[in-house]
């Protein structure tokens, strides 16, 4: 116990209880440590605060004045801590979330009303876009990201698995036929999702085998929804996230191409700046999304 705060805390607790033993018990410190802290405080102030006898501890005149001021300071400190704890623990204020436009619309937007209804005092600022925002510099509480993660300053929690699969419309496949191998994709019009370092280089895996395809075609976009619409409109073959195509595959609007081939599995992640003192509103949103988010299953 060497800080000025610890010295003040020891003195105030001794003064309250008129006992070094009682103060030590309350502070969970050894009696000798409490005694040293008070002695250090008196030496620094150059005045005796306590009168000690073998049977009792009493305040001096200077001690009574210092006790009143010190108790008020500690009460203010405790109040400040309590206020911050309450703010961190209650779902109030604004929660700033960043998500990619495609996954944000498909996976997150539909869940927002339920979350807000459960937390009526919370305001959600949900920003959708494919710009890779700096959470720390731009003041975001968290982001929902799909695929490989690069920023080592952030804490990541995996919410669901994800991979990309090849899809096309029934009309496209009827007119142009189905490719039988990954290499045959080069003879088809490919719709390229412009995300990542080499978006046109499609990495496909199946039961330990791996193929790389240089995709070429009439459309390249960084927006999943734009490519999904083009694929439904018979524009070509697309390599899109499972979560984006699951409903269309179930409804028959799209068909799997090269069933069994897909990209390596990555994931859908919640990323946030720190693992310590995570606000309750951040924890609640992540837990809610993790519970509701179910990775769509697509027949292999």
DRENDO-1510 file (C-alpha; in Angstrom, 1 decimal, always signed):
<recs>
REC; n; res; u; v; w
REC; 1; UNK; +0.0; +0.0; +0.0 .
REC; 2; UNK; +2.1; +2.9; -1.2 .
REC; 3; UNK; -0.1; +5.2; -3.4 .
REC; 4; UNK; -1.8; +8.3; -2.0 .
REC; 5; UNK; -5.1; +6.7; -2.7 .
REC; 6; UNK; -4.2; +3.7; -0.6 .
REC; 7; UNK; -2.9; +5.9; +2.2 .
REC; 8; UNK; -6.2; +7.9; +2.2 .
REC; 9; UNK; -8.3; +4.7; +2.1 .
REC; 10; UNK; -6.4; +3.2; +5.0 .
REC; 11; UNK; -6.7; +6.3; +7.1 .
REC; 12; UNK; -10.4; +6.8; +6.5 .
REC; 13; UNK; -11.1; +3.1; +7.2 .
REC; 14; UNK; -9.2; +3.3; +10.5 .
REC; 15; UNK; -11.0; +6.5; +11.5 .
REC; 16; UNK; -14.4; +5.0; +10.7 .
REC; 17; UNK; -13.7; +1.9; +12.8 .
REC; 18; UNK; -11.4; +3.4; +15.4 .
REC; 19; UNK; -9.3; +0.2; +14.8 .
REC; 20; UNK; -6.4; -0.8; +12.7 .
REC; 21; UNK; -7.5; -4.4; +12.9 .
REC; 22; UNK; -11.0; -3.6; +11.8 .
REC; 23; UNK; -9.7; -1.5; +8.9 .
REC; 24; UNK; -7.3; -4.2; +7.8 .
REC; 25; UNK; -10.1; -6.7; +7.8 .
REC; 26; UNK; -12.3; -4.4; +5.7 .
REC; 27; UNK; -9.6; -3.6; +3.2 .
REC; 28; UNK; -8.3; -7.2; +3.1 .
REC; 29; UNK; -4.8; -6.1; +4.0 .
REC; 30; UNK; -2.4; -7.0; +6.8 .
REC; 31; UNK; -2.5; -4.8; +9.9 .
REC; 32; UNK; +1.1; -3.8; +9.4 .
REC; 33; UNK; +0.4; -2.7; +5.8 .
REC; 34; UNK; -2.5; -0.5; +7.0 .
REC; 35; UNK; -0.3; +0.9; +9.8 .
REC; 36; UNK; +2.5; +1.7; +7.4 .
REC; 37; UNK; +0.1; +3.5; +5.0 .
REC; 38; UNK; -1.2; +5.7; +7.8 .
REC; 39; UNK; +2.3; +6.5; +9.1 .
REC; 40; UNK; +3.5; +7.3; +5.5 .
REC; 41; UNK; +0.5; +9.7; +5.1 .
REC; 42; UNK; +1.2; +11.4; +8.4 .
REC; 43; UNK; +4.9; +11.8; +7.5 .
REC; 44; UNK; +4.1; +13.3; +4.1 .
REC; 45; UNK; +1.6; +15.7; +5.6 .
REC; 46; UNK; +3.8; +16.5; +8.6 .
REC; 47; UNK; +1.0; +16.2; +11.1 .
REC; 48; UNK; -0.4; +13.6; +13.4 .
REC; 49; UNK; -3.9; +12.4; +12.4 .
REC; 50; UNK; -4.5; +9.7; +14.9 .
REC; 51; UNK; -3.8; +9.3; +18.6 .
REC; 52; UNK; -2.9; +5.7; +19.3 .
REC; 53; UNK; -3.1; +3.9; +22.6 .
REC; 54; UNK; -2.9; +0.3; +23.5 .
REC; 55; UNK; -6.7; +0.1; +23.6 .
REC; 56; UNK; -8.1; +2.7; +21.2 .
REC; 57; UNK; -7.5; +4.9; +18.2 .
REC; 58; UNK; -8.8; +8.5; +18.2 .
REC; 59; UNK; -8.7; +11.4; +15.7 .
REC; 60; UNK; -6.7; +14.5; +16.4 .
REC; 61; UNK; -8.1; +17.9; +15.4 .
REC; 62; UNK; -6.2; +17.8; +12.2 .
REC; 63; UNK; -7.4; +14.2; +11.7 .
REC; 64; UNK; -11.1; +15.1; +12.1 .
REC; 65; UNK; -10.8; +17.7; +9.4 .
REC; 66; UNK; -8.8; +15.5; +7.1 .
REC; 67; UNK; -11.2; +12.6; +7.7 .
REC; 68; UNK; -14.2; +14.7; +6.6 .
REC; 69; UNK; -12.5; +15.8; +3.5 .
REC; 70; UNK; -11.0; +12.4; +2.8 .
REC; 71; UNK; -14.3; +10.6; +3.3 .
REC; 72; UNK; -16.0; +13.0; +0.9 .
REC; 73; UNK; -13.3; +12.4; -1.7 .
REC; 74; UNK; -13.6; +8.6; -1.5 .
REC; 75; UNK; -17.4; +8.9; -1.7 .
REC; 76; UNK; -17.0; +11.0; -4.9 .
REC; 77; UNK; -14.6; +8.4; -6.3 .
REC; 78; UNK; -17.0; +5.6; -5.5 .
REC; 79; UNK; -19.8; +7.5; -7.1 .
REC; 80; UNK; -17.8; +8.0; -10.2 .
REC; 81; UNK; -16.9; +4.4; -10.5 .
REC; 82; UNK; -20.5; +3.3; -9.9 .
REC; 83; UNK; -21.8; +5.7; -12.6 .
REC; 84; UNK; -19.3; +4.3; -15.1 .
REC; 85; UNK; -20.1; +0.8; -14.2 .
REC; 86; UNK; -23.8; +1.5; -14.6 .
REC; 87; UNK; -23.2; +3.1; -18.0 .
REC; 88; UNK; -21.2; +0.1; -19.1 .
REC; 89; UNK; -23.7; -2.4; -17.8 .
REC; 90; UNK; -26.9; -0.8; -19.1 .
REC; 91; UNK; -28.1; -1.0; -22.6 .
REC; 92; UNK; -28.3; +2.8; -23.2 .
REC; 93; UNK; -26.8; +5.3; -25.5 .
REC; 94; UNK; -25.6; +4.6; -29.0 .
REC; 95; UNK; -24.1; +1.4; -30.4 .
REC; 96; UNK; -22.1; +2.0; -33.6 .
REC; 97; UNK; -21.8; -1.1; -35.8 .
REC; 98; UNK; -20.2; -1.5; -39.2 .
REC; 99; UNK; -21.0; -4.3; -41.6 .
REC; 100; UNK; -20.5; -5.0; -45.3 .
REC; 101; UNK; -23.4; -4.0; -47.5 .
REC; 102; UNK; -24.3; -7.5; -48.6 .
REC; 103; UNK; -24.0; -9.4; -45.3 .
REC; 104; UNK; -25.4; -6.4; -43.4 .
REC; 105; UNK; -28.6; -6.4; -45.5 .
REC; 106; UNK; -29.0; -10.2; -45.7 .
REC; 107; UNK; -27.8; -11.3; -42.2 .
REC; 108; UNK; -28.1; -8.3; -39.9 .
REC; 109; UNK; -30.8; -5.9; -41.0 .
REC; 110; UNK; -33.7; -8.4; -40.5 .
REC; 111; UNK; -32.6; -9.0; -36.9 .
REC; 112; UNK; -32.4; -5.4; -35.9 .
REC; 113; UNK; -36.1; -4.8; -35.0 .
REC; 114; UNK; -36.1; -7.7; -32.5 .
REC; 115; UNK; -32.9; -6.5; -30.8 .
REC; 116; UNK; -34.2; -2.9; -30.5 .
REC; 117; UNK; -37.5; -4.0; -29.2 .
REC; 118; UNK; -35.7; -5.9; -26.4 .
REC; 119; UNK; -33.6; -2.8; -25.6 .
REC; 120; UNK; -35.8; +0.3; -26.1 .
REC; 121; UNK; -33.3; +2.7; -24.5 .
REC; 122; UNK; -30.6; +1.8; -27.0 .
REC; 123; UNK; -30.0; +3.5; -30.3 .
REC; 124; UNK; -28.3; +1.5; -33.0 .
REC; 125; UNK; -26.1; +3.2; -35.6 .
REC; 126; UNK; -25.7; +0.6; -38.3 .
REC; 127; UNK; -23.4; +1.6; -41.1 .
REC; 128; UNK; -23.3; -0.6; -44.2 .
REC; 129; UNK; -20.6; -0.5; -46.8 .
REC; 130; UNK; -17.6; -2.3; -48.2 .
REC; 131; UNK; -15.0; +0.2; -47.0 .
REC; 132; UNK; -12.8; -1.4; -44.4 .
REC; 133; UNK; -13.4; +1.0; -41.5 .
REC; 134; UNK; -10.9; +1.5; -38.7 .
REC; 135; UNK; -12.9; +0.8; -35.6 .
REC; 136; UNK; -10.5; +2.5; -33.2 .
REC; 137; UNK; -9.9; +5.7; -35.2 .
REC; 138; UNK; -13.5; +6.1; -36.4 .
REC; 139; UNK; -15.2; +5.3; -33.1 .
REC; 140; UNK; -17.1; +2.1; -33.9 .
REC; 141; UNK; -18.0; -0.3; -31.1 .
REC; 142; UNK; -17.8; -3.3; -33.3 .
REC; 143; UNK; -18.0; -4.6; -36.9 .
REC; 144; UNK; -19.4; -7.7; -38.5 .
REC; 145; UNK; -16.9; -9.1; -41.0 .
REC; 146; UNK; -16.9; -12.0; -43.4 .
REC; 147; UNK; -13.8; -13.9; -44.4 .
REC; 148; UNK; -10.1; -13.6; -43.4 .
REC; 149; UNK; -9.2; -11.1; -40.7 .
REC; 150; UNK; -6.2; -8.9; -40.8 .
REC; 151; UNK; -6.2; -6.3; -38.0 .
REC; 152; UNK; -4.3; -7.7; -35.1 .
REC; 153; UNK; -5.4; -4.9; -32.8 .
REC; 154; UNK; -8.9; -6.2; -32.7 .
REC; 155; UNK; -10.6; -9.0; -30.8 .
REC; 156; UNK; -12.6; -11.4; -32.9 .
REC; 157; UNK; -15.4; -13.8; -32.1 .
REC; 158; UNK; -16.6; -16.2; -34.7 .
REC; 159; UNK; -20.4; -16.1; -35.1 .
REC; 160; UNK; -20.9; -18.6; -37.9 .
REC; 161; UNK; -19.0; -20.6; -40.5 .
REC; 162; UNK; -19.0; -19.4; -44.1 .
REC; 163; UNK; -17.8; -20.3; -47.5 .
REC; 164; UNK; -18.6; -19.3; -51.1 .
REC; 165; UNK; -20.3; -21.6; -53.5 .
REC; 166; UNK; -20.8; -21.6; -57.3 .
REC; 167; UNK; -24.3; -20.8; -58.5 .
REC; 168; UNK; -26.1; -19.9; -61.7 .
REC; 169; UNK; -29.7; -19.6; -62.9 .
REC; 170; UNK; -31.5; -22.6; -64.4 .
REC; 171; UNK; -31.9; -20.6; -67.7 .
REC; 172; UNK; -28.2; -19.9; -67.9 .
REC; 173; UNK; -27.3; -23.6; -67.3 .
REC; 174; UNK; -29.9; -24.7; -69.9 .
REC; 175; UNK; -28.5; -22.4; -72.5 .
REC; 176; UNK; -24.8; -22.8; -71.8 .
REC; 177; UNK; -24.5; -26.2; -70.1 .
REC; 178; UNK; -22.9; -27.2; -66.8 .
REC; 179; UNK; -19.2; -27.0; -66.4 .
REC; 180; UNK; -17.9; -30.5; -65.3 .
REC; 181; UNK; -14.5; -29.3; -63.9 .
REC; 182; UNK; -13.2; -26.2; -62.3 .
REC; 183; UNK; -11.0; -25.5; -65.3 .
REC; 184; UNK; -14.2; -25.5; -67.5 .
REC; 185; UNK; -15.3; -22.3; -65.7 .
REC; 186; UNK; -12.9; -20.3; -67.8 .
REC; 187; UNK; -15.2; -21.0; -70.8 .
REC; 188; UNK; -18.2; -19.5; -69.0 .
REC; 189; UNK; -19.1; -15.9; -68.2 .
REC; 190; UNK; -18.1; -15.5; -64.5 .
REC; 191; UNK; -19.5; -12.8; -62.2 .
REC; 192; UNK; -16.7; -11.6; -59.9 .
REC; 193; UNK; -17.2; -10.5; -56.3 .
REC; 194; UNK; -14.6; -7.7; -56.1 .
REC; 195; UNK; -13.4; -8.3; -52.5 .
REC; 196; UNK; -9.9; -9.2; -51.4 .
REC; 197; UNK; -6.5; -9.0; -53.0 .
REC; 198; UNK; -7.1; -11.1; -56.1 .
REC; 199; UNK; -10.9; -11.4; -56.5 .
REC; 200; UNK; -10.8; -12.9; -60.0 .
REC; 201; UNK; -8.6; -15.8; -58.7 .
REC; 202; UNK; -11.1; -18.4; -57.5 .
REC; 203; UNK; -9.7; -20.9; -55.0 .
REC; 204; UNK; -11.9; -24.0; -54.9 .
REC; 205; UNK; -11.5; -27.1; -52.7 .
REC; 206; UNK; -13.2; -30.5; -52.5 .
REC; 207; UNK; -12.3; -33.4; -50.2 .
REC; 208; UNK; -8.6; -32.4; -50.1 .
REC; 209; UNK; -8.3; -31.4; -53.7 .
REC; 210; UNK; -7.6; -27.8; -54.7 .
REC; 211; UNK; -8.0; -25.9; -57.9 .
REC; 212; UNK; -7.4; -22.3; -58.9 .
REC; 213; UNK; -9.4; -20.6; -61.6 .
REC; 214; UNK; -8.9; -17.2; -63.3 .
REC; 215; UNK; -12.5; -16.0; -63.5 .
REC; 216; UNK; -13.5; -13.8; -66.4 .
REC; 217; UNK; -16.8; -12.3; -67.3 .
REC; 218; UNK; -19.0; -9.4; -68.0 .
REC; 219; UNK; -19.5; -8.1; -64.4 .
REC; 220; UNK; -17.3; -7.3; -61.5 .
REC; 221; UNK; -18.8; -5.7; -58.3 .
REC; 222; UNK; -17.9; -5.3; -54.7 .
REC; 223; UNK; -21.6; -5.7; -53.8 .
REC; 224; UNK; -23.0; -9.2; -53.1 .
REC; 225; UNK; -26.6; -8.1; -53.8 .
REC; 226; UNK; -25.7; -6.7; -57.2 .
REC; 227; UNK; -24.0; -10.0; -58.2 .
REC; 228; UNK; -26.9; -12.0; -56.8 .
REC; 229; UNK; -29.4; -10.0; -58.9 .
REC; 230; UNK; -27.3; -10.4; -62.0 .
REC; 231; UNK; -27.0; -14.1; -61.4 .
REC; 232; UNK; -30.8; -14.5; -61.0 .
REC; 233; UNK; -31.0; -12.5; -64.3 .
REC; 234; UNK; -29.1; -15.2; -66.2 .
REC; 235; UNK; -25.9; -13.2; -66.6 .
REC; 236; UNK; -23.5; -16.0; -65.7 .
REC; 237; UNK; -21.9; -18.1; -62.9 .
REC; 238; UNK; -21.1; -16.5; -59.6 .
REC; 239; UNK; -19.0; -17.5; -56.6 .
REC; 240; UNK; -21.0; -16.1; -53.7 .
REC; 241; UNK; -21.3; -16.6; -49.9 .
REC; 242; UNK; -23.7; -19.4; -48.8 .
REC; 243; UNK; -25.7; -17.0; -46.7 .
REC; 244; UNK; -26.4; -14.9; -49.8 .
REC; 245; UNK; -27.6; -17.7; -52.0 .
REC; 246; UNK; -29.3; -20.1; -49.6 .
REC; 247; UNK; -32.8; -18.7; -50.0 .
REC; 248; UNK; -32.5; -18.7; -53.8 .
REC; 249; UNK; -31.3; -22.3; -53.9 .
REC; 250; UNK; -34.1; -23.4; -51.7 .
REC; 251; UNK; -36.6; -21.6; -53.9 .
REC; 252; UNK; -35.1; -23.0; -57.2 .
REC; 253; UNK; -34.2; -19.5; -58.5 .
REC; 254; UNK; -30.5; -20.6; -58.6 .
REC; 255; UNK; -28.7; -23.9; -58.9 .
REC; 256; UNK; -25.4; -25.2; -57.6 .
REC; 257; UNK; -22.6; -25.4; -60.1 .
REC; 258; UNK; -19.8; -28.0; -59.6 .
REC; 259; UNK; -21.5; -29.4; -56.5 .
REC; 260; UNK; -18.9; -30.3; -53.9 .
REC; 261; UNK; -16.5; -27.6; -54.9 .
REC; 262; UNK; -16.4; -24.4; -52.7 .
REC; 263; UNK; -13.9; -22.0; -51.3 .
REC; 264; UNK; -12.1; -22.9; -48.0 .
REC; 265; UNK; -14.3; -22.2; -45.0 .
REC; 266; UNK; -13.6; -18.9; -43.3 .
REC; 267; UNK; -16.3; -17.4; -41.1 .
REC; 268; UNK; -18.6; -14.5; -40.1 .
REC; 269; UNK; -16.9; -12.6; -37.2 .
REC; 270; UNK; -17.8; -9.9; -34.7 .
REC; 271; UNK; -14.6; -7.8; -34.2 .
REC; 272; UNK; -14.2; -5.1; -31.5 .
REC; 273; UNK; -11.3; -3.1; -30.1 .
REC; 274; UNK; -10.6; -4.7; -26.7 .
REC; 275; UNK; -11.2; -7.8; -24.7 .
REC; 276; UNK; -11.2; -5.8; -21.4 .
REC; 277; UNK; -14.1; -3.7; -20.2 .
REC; 278; UNK; -16.4; -4.7; -23.1 .
REC; 279; UNK; -19.6; -2.6; -22.7 .
REC; 280; UNK; -22.7; -4.5; -22.0 .
REC; 281; UNK; -24.4; -3.2; -25.1 .
REC; 282; UNK; -21.6; -4.7; -27.2 .
REC; 283; UNK; -21.7; -8.0; -25.5 .
REC; 284; UNK; -25.5; -8.1; -25.8 .
REC; 285; UNK; -25.5; -7.4; -29.5 .
REC; 286; UNK; -22.8; -10.0; -30.2 .
REC; 287; UNK; -24.6; -12.6; -28.1 .
REC; 288; UNK; -27.9; -11.8; -29.9 .
REC; 289; UNK; -26.4; -12.1; -33.4 .
REC; 290; UNK; -24.5; -15.2; -32.6 .
REC; 291; UNK; -27.7; -16.9; -31.3 .
REC; 292; UNK; -29.9; -15.8; -34.2 .
REC; 293; UNK; -27.3; -16.2; -36.9 .
REC; 294; UNK; -27.4; -19.6; -38.4 .
REC; 295; UNK; -25.1; -20.4; -41.3 .
REC; 296; UNK; -27.3; -21.6; -44.2 .
REC; 297; UNK; -26.6; -25.2; -45.3 .
REC; 298; UNK; -26.3; -25.8; -49.0 .
REC; 299; UNK; -26.3; -29.3; -50.5 .
REC; 300; UNK; -22.8; -30.3; -51.4 .
</recs>
